[in-house]
Amino acid sequence: MSGKSFIAQLRTKPEKRAELIALQTELKRLVFANEPGAVVYELFQSEEDPDLFQCVATFKDDAAFETHMHIDFHDRLVPPVLACLAEDMKLTFYRSLD
């Protein structure tokens, strides 16, 4: 089975922008330190709209993705990330093509 990826579109409340960036930066650091199945975990900020972000992640397989979804720091950091948002996160899943 090929890798599993997601792209999450995040629109933050302007007053929560710095908090969102700090939380996502911590999440990225922890992902790479603790999840060997994570290939990519990046946060991108729009150049035209500073409150619009894309989080892009790729995992080597479904098991690595499941590890990510259930690891302790995910449960600690994601709820405050969601609290920073001005609207519901748009989440789309993809498969890598080999």
C-alpha positions as CSV (number, residue, x, y, z in Angstrom):
1,M,0.0,0.0,0.0
2,S,1.3,3.5,-0.8
3,G,1.7,6.4,1.5
4,K,-1.1,8.3,3.1
5,S,-1.2,12.1,3.0
6,F,-3.5,14.9,4.0
7,I,-3.8,18.6,3.3
8,A,-5.6,20.6,6.0
9,Q,-6.7,24.1,5.3
10,L,-6.7,26.2,8.4
11,R,-8.1,29.7,8.7
12,T,-7.1,31.2,12.0
13,K,-8.7,34.0,14.0
14,P,-6.3,37.0,13.4
15,E,-5.7,37.4,17.2
16,K,-4.8,33.6,17.4
17,R,-2.4,33.6,14.4
18,A,0.8,33.5,16.6
19,E,-0.6,30.8,18.8
20,L,-1.5,28.6,15.9
21,I,2.0,29.0,14.4
22,A,3.6,28.2,17.8
23,L,1.4,25.1,18.3
24,Q,1.9,23.8,14.7
25,T,5.7,24.4,15.1
26,E,5.7,22.3,18.3
27,L,3.7,19.6,16.6
28,K,6.0,19.5,13.6
29,R,9.1,19.2,15.9
30,L,7.4,16.4,17.9
31,V,6.3,14.5,14.7
32,F,9.8,14.4,13.4
33,A,11.3,13.5,16.7
34,N,8.8,10.7,17.5
35,E,7.2,9.4,14.4
36,P,9.7,7.6,12.0
37,G,6.8,6.9,9.7
38,A,6.2,10.6,9.0
39,V,7.8,11.6,5.7
40,V,6.5,15.2,5.5
41,Y,4.9,17.5,8.0
42,E,4.8,21.2,7.0
43,L,2.8,24.3,7.6
44,F,2.5,26.9,4.9
45,Q,1.1,30.4,5.3
46,S,-0.5,32.2,2.4
47,E,1.4,35.2,1.1
48,E,-1.8,36.9,0.2
49,D,-3.8,36.1,3.4
50,P,-1.8,35.8,6.6
51,D,-4.6,34.0,8.4
52,L,-4.8,31.2,5.8
53,F,-2.6,28.1,6.3
54,Q,-2.1,24.7,4.7
55,C,-0.8,21.8,6.7
56,V,0.6,19.1,4.5
57,A,1.6,15.7,5.9
58,T,2.7,12.4,4.4
59,F,3.1,9.1,6.2
60,K,4.8,6.0,4.8
61,D,1.6,3.9,5.3
62,D,-1.7,3.6,7.1
63,A,-0.1,2.3,10.2
64,A,2.2,5.4,10.4
65,F,-0.9,7.6,10.0
66,E,-2.8,5.8,12.7
67,T,0.2,6.2,15.0
68,H,0.1,10.0,14.3
69,M,-3.6,10.2,15.1
70,H,-3.2,8.5,18.4
71,I,0.1,9.7,19.8
72,D,-0.1,11.5,23.1
73,F,1.1,14.9,21.9
74,H,-1.4,14.9,19.0
75,D,-4.2,14.7,21.6
76,R,-2.6,17.5,23.6
77,L,-1.9,19.9,20.7
78,V,-4.7,19.5,18.2
79,P,-7.6,20.8,20.4
80,P,-5.9,24.1,21.0
81,V,-5.1,24.3,17.3
82,L,-8.7,23.9,16.5
83,A,-9.7,26.5,19.1
84,C,-7.6,29.0,17.1
85,L,-9.6,28.6,13.9
86,A,-12.1,31.0,12.6
87,E,-13.9,28.3,10.6
88,D,-14.0,24.5,10.4
89,M,-10.8,22.9,9.1
90,K,-11.0,21.6,5.5
91,L,-9.3,18.2,5.5
92,T,-8.6,16.2,2.3
93,F,-6.8,12.8,2.2
94,Y,-4.6,11.6,-0.7
95,R,-2.6,8.5,-1.7
96,S,0.9,8.6,-3.0
97,L,1.3,7.3,-6.5
98,D,4.3,5.0,-7.0
